[in-house]
Structures are given as C-alpha cells and as structure tokens.
Amino acid sequence: IIVLGGSFAGLSAAHHFLDHVIQQLSTFEGAPRYRVILVSPSTHLYWNICAPRALVSADLIPVESAFVPIEPGFSRHPFNEFTYMQGAATAIDTSARTVTVILASEATTKHSVLQTLPYHALILATGSSAYSPLYSLHGSYEKTTAELRSFHARLETAQSVLIVGGGPSGVETAGQLATYFNRRPAPRTPKTITILSGSEQLLPKLAPGIGHKAAKKLKSLGVHVVHNIRQVGSSENPDGSTNCHLNNDMTITADVVIAATGVYPNTSYLPTSMLDEAGYIVTDPEVLRVYGHGVGERVYAIGDCASYSKNYVLDVYEAVPILMHNLCNDLLAH
C-alpha cells in the first residue's frame, strides 16, 4: 500500500491503516500480508496551522516546535509492515501499477537516483503548497526552517509590511503581526502593516459579517485594510524592499511582502487525464476513489490534492474513515 504524502492526509491514512485496517485484513486463513510505504520529501510534518504565528517571531513559537518528525510515530510497527521513504513522486504508471520516486538525498545531485515502486493500492495525499515558502513545505523541512529564520531577521528591521491576500492566512498573519509589534505596551519598533484583500471584504468565502468583524478588529490594531486591489507584479529594490505593482496602476513599496494568496495542488507528477481544470485529482467525493480512463482499481485521493476538498484540515479528518472503509472492502475483494 503506497501512500504519497507525509502531511496531515498521508500520515492520517497511514496510521489508520496500520492501527485498524491491517488487523481486519488478517482475520481469515490465508490472508495476505500488507505493508505500507510512506513517501514524503520531508522527514518532518510542518504543523502549518501555526504558520501565521510562527512567522512573526521565534519568541511566539520556536522554529523547531513547528515541525514534528514522522518516523518516531511509526516506531511500534515492524519494518515488514511499514517503511518510510524520503523522496518525491515524479510519475505514476497506472497500467504497470508503479510509482517512480526520486530519492530526496539525491535530488540535488548531478545523477539523480530514481526508484520504481509497484503498488497493490495507491493513496494520493500529496496535498497543496502555498505560494509563500512560509506557509507550507516546499521540499524538505530544513528549507522551511531556513526561510522562517531568514524572514524573522528581515522582519526585525522592517518598517513596513505588506500582506497580499485577504483569506484566513492573510487575516491571521496581519493580526499576529499587529498584536506583536504594534500593541502597547511592547518594547518593539512599530510597523506599518497593510493587507490587500483583493475582494470587497476580508474572508470572502465566509459570511459577510465575519469579514466585516475581522476588518474592524485589524483596523483597531492599526492595520491598513485595502479592498478590491490585487497585485499584478513585483520588482526588487537595491535596498531589499519590494515594489508591488497593483491592478489600479499604482505601486506600493514595502520592506517585507508576504504572499497569502492561496494554494495550488501538488499534482504535477500525475497525468492530466486524472486532473480537473484546476489541477486537482478527480475524486469521487462519496467514496474517495479516483476514476478515469486507465486509472485502474484501488487508487484513492484524500486531502488538499483531491477535487472534493475545500483545502482545510477538517476535510482530511472527516474523510479518513471513509477512505479506510472502502480500502478495506476493496482489499478484501481483491
């Protein structure tokens, strides 16, 4: 059983299978033995729910505390039941039922090492990535820790901060920054903080009243809230500041710019026939199976990479029991 992805969805699926499903599959005579192979480019989970707070200062959340090692959580399972592989999927062959993985330790070498893994069942849980390296992993967790530390250093001396995006990440980041740097009493240098909502209100996917309350709270903290303006480009200045070019032909210059403009699915390793127009895996929302020409049996998708998802963590926890129930039935049948 190959699980691609070592974040909330992949880890939840792997743990549930090993803790519950594998026992159900071994209750009859002659039952086959199953093994889970978890593939992830990072040895650690980034608990990025804390990202809007963690990016403000290590005083609020130490950088190391935002990352949880994966392998210790599986230490109670023997090798013949669970294997962790640090790497990233580069392709799948649904006719041969194989996954090609580039090993992470070799990913930056001149001669990359590829490994082909056969699967009996495949769980696609590769999630999504934020456009900013502060909000999600972009490879190994060491890259993200380096980005956070670098950002902390830049933020310390910055006088102005621009947050592009008025969704949950942008709103929470603005509130965390304003509370930490601008709320009195505080022995810190205040900063000019601006958030571009890109819409008529903050949190546009929620009820209007919630967005209005969020804007009122941010304004009370000294945040400049700007609606109906989007960034269309940017350029760097010699002093390290950034010019953000807007869709109203104006430019805002800020010492630090944070992109909180949403996420994109990590599905570039899959054939386009398995994806919808937005790049998400076409998934049956009721059973979480992946259907399509040539996909084959026992292929599933869960979490942010799947078309049913609204890109929030509850989508994962609500879906795991459904996926595991159907996987168990499919394995018993085949």
N, C-alpha and C positions, 0 to 999 in steps of 0.2 A: 504494500500500500504506500504509494509515494504521495507525500504532502509537500507542495511547493509553497513556501512562505513561512516565515518564523515570527510573525507578529500575532495580534490578537486572534485572528481567524485560524491560522495554521496551527498555533500552539493549542488552542482550544480543541480543535478537531483531533489532533494527535493524542492529547491527554485523555479525551473522552473515549477514543477508540481503545487505548491501552488499558484504561481503568474499568471499562464496562463492556464494550462490544466484543473484544477478543475472548472474554470469558464465555459469552453467549455462543460464540462460534466453535467452542471446543467441548461442547456438552454431548456430542454424539460420537459413536465409534467411527474411527477412520477420518475424523475431521482434519483438514489440512492445517498446517501451522502458518501463521501470518506474521509478517514483520513490517514495521513502519519505518520508512526512510524519510526523514525531515530534511528538506533542502532550504537553506537560507543564506544570503550573502553576509549576514551579521551573526556573530556569536551571542549577541545580546538583544533583548527586546528593548525598544525605546518606548517608555511609558509616556507617549507624547500627549496624553491628556494634560500633563503638567507643563507642556511646552510654553504657553503664554506667560507662565510664571518663571519657569526655568531660564528663559532667555533674558529676563530682566537683570538678574544678579545671582551669583552663586551663594550670596547671603540668604536668599529666599529658598533655593533648592540647590544644594551642591551638585555639580555636574554629574558626578558618579552615581548619585542617588536616582537619576532619571533613567538608568539603564539596568536591566535585570539579566543576568546570564541564563542562557537557555538550558544547557546540558545538565546542571545540577538538579533541575526539576524532574528529569527523567532518570536519575541515578538508580532508582529502585527497579528499573526494568532491565533485564539482561540484554546483551548485545544481539542475541538471536531474535529479540522482539523489537528492539529499537536501535536505529543508527542515525546519528546527526551528521550531515554533510554540509560543510561551509562552501557555498557556491551559488551560482545563479543559473536558472534555466535559460537556454538560448534557443531551443526549438523543441517541438514535440512531433512525433510521427505517429499519427493515430492509426494508420494501417499496420505498422510494425509494433505499435503499443510500446513506444520507447520515449524517454525524455533525454535530451542532451544537456549536460550541465558543464559549465566552465568552473573549474575549481578556483575558489577565491584567492588562495595563496599564490596562484599562478596568473591571476587575471591581469597583472600589470607587467608580466614578463614578455620578452620578445616571442617566446614559443609557448603560447597558452596551452594548458592541458585540458582536454575535453574528455568527459566520461559519459557513456551512454548507459542509461538505466532502464531495464524493462519494468513494466508495471502490470499488475493484475487489476488494480483500481487506482485512480488518479484523482487527487483533490487539489484543485486550483485555488490557492489562497494567497496570491501574491500582492493583494491589496492595492493601495494607491500611494502616490507621492505628492507632497506639497511642492509648489513652485519654489518655496524658500527652503534651504537646507536646514533651517532652524526647527521646522515643524514636523519633519519626518526623516527617516533614514534615506540616504542615497548611497547605498553600499554598506560597508562595514560601519559599526557603531563608532569606531575611532574617528572617522571623518566627521561625524556629527558632534562628538565631544570637542574636536578641534574648532569646528565652526562656532559652537557656543562660547568657548573661551575667547576666541578672536572677537566675537560680537560683544562680549562683556567689556573687553578692553576699549573697543571703539565707542561703545555707549557711554563709558565713564567720562570721556572728554567731549562728547557731542553736546551741542547746544539745541539742536533741532532734530526732531524725529518725525518721519512721515510714514504712516501705515496705509498701505494701499489695499483696500478691501474692507467691506462693512459686514461681513459674516461673523459667525461666532468666534473664530480665531482672532480676527482683527479687532473686534469689540473687546474681547477679554484682554488681549495684549495692550490695547490702549488704556484700559482700566488699571491693569497691573503696573504699567509704566508710570501713569499719572499718580497712582497711590504711593509708589515707592519713591519717586523723585520730587513730586510737587506738593504732596500733602504735608502740612505743618503739624507739629514740629518735626523737622528732619534735617540732619546736618549734611544735606546733599545739594548739589547745584541743580536748581530747577531747569526744566527743559520745555521748549515749545513743542507740543505734541499735536499733530494734525492727523485726522483719519478721513480718507476719501471713501465714501460709501459706494459710489458707482450706481446708486439707485435713489429712489425717492425717500428712502428711510434706511436705517440700520436694520440688520437681521430681516431682510425682505421675505425670507421663506417662512417666517413665523407670523403670528397675528400682529396687526399694525400696532396695537397698544404696547406690545413688548418692545418693539423697535423704538417707539417714542420714549418709553421709560429708560431704555439704555442710553439714548441720546441725551436725555435730561441729566442722567447720572454722570455721564462723561463730561458734559459741559460744566457741571458743578465741580469737577476735578480739574477744570482748566483746559480740557481737550477741545481743540477746534474741530468741529464736525462739519464736513462739507459733503453735500448731497449732489447726485446727478453729474458727477465728474469722474472720468476714468483716465487712467494713464495709458498712453499710446506708444510711449517710447522713453528712453532714458539715455543719459550720457554722463560720463565721469569727469570731474574736475581735477586739476593737478593737486589740490589740497585734500583730496579724498572724498569730498562731498559729491552729491549726485543731483543732476538736473532731471526732474521728472516732467516730461512733456505731456500735456493734457489734451483731451479732445475738444477743448474750447480755445485752442491755440495759445494757451498760456503755459507758463513753466513755473514749477515750484522747486526750489533748491533746498535740500536738507542734508545735514551731516550724516544721518543714518536713514535708510529706507528699508522698510520691512514689507515684503510681498506676502499678503494674506489673501490671495486671490483664488483660493480653492485648490483642488487636487486633480490629478489625472491618473487613469488606471495603469498599473504595471502589467501590461499585456502584450508588449512588443514581441515577445517570443512566440506568440500564437499566430496561426494562420488567420487571415482576415475573414475567412468563412465562419469562424467561431465568434466573431465580434459584431457588436452593433455599430451604428454610425458614430457613436461617441467613444468607441474603443473598449467598451465593457463586454465581458463574456456573456453571450446569450444564454440565459439560465432560466429554467422553469421555476417560477417563484414559489410553487407549492411543494415541489419535491427536490429542488436544487440540482437536478441532473442537467448536464449540458447536452443539448440535442443539436443536430445539424448533419449535413452530408458528410459521411465518413468519420464522424466523431467516435463511434463505437460505444460499447457498453461500459458502465461503471466509471464514468467521468463526471465529476461534480465541481461546482464552484461555490464559494462562500466568502462573505465579506465584501470589502470595497471593490474588488475587481469584478464582481458579478453584477449583472444588469438589474437584479431585483433590489440592490442595496441603495440606501439613501445616504451612504457614506458616514454612518455613525456607529459607534461601537455596539449599541444595543442590537443592531442588525445581526451582529455576529452571535451574541449570546442567545438570541431568540431562535437562530437558525441551526445551531449545533445539534440539538436533539433531533430535529427533523432530518438533517443530513445523515446523522449516525443511524437513525432508524431505517432509512432507505438503503444505506450502505450495507447494513447488517442483512436486510432482506435480500438484497442483490447478491451478496456473497453466499448466503445460504442456498440461493437458487443456482449459483454457478460455482 
